[in-house]
Amino acid sequence: MRCLAAGAALAKRNQGMIDKTDMEQRAIRDARRFLAEVLTELGLLAPFHDRAAEDIDRIVEACVDGFQDSMQRQSDAGEIPF
């Protein structure tokens, strides 16, 4: 939880914003390809075709955040995620 406390302190100093590391930014960019593959397989790519990269990145981040939040809640409830 030290990581969480450090992140919260950093966010408080920066008006709620924490800049992504270079590694996080690259991971989000790299994830676009996987998202595009799934959207193509499902026939859903067309509405996203002309969207800005920043819009696609928001979708990727929302999915990652939701996944991590769920894993944390399950772990806090005593469930072992593996």
HELIX and SHEET records of a PDB file:
HELIX    1   1 ARG A    2  ARG A   13  1                                  12    
HELIX    2   2 ASP A   22  GLU A   41  1                                  20    
HELIX    3   3 ALA A   46  PHE A   48  5                                   3    
HELIX    4   4 ALA A   53  ASP A   76  1                                  24    
END                                                                             
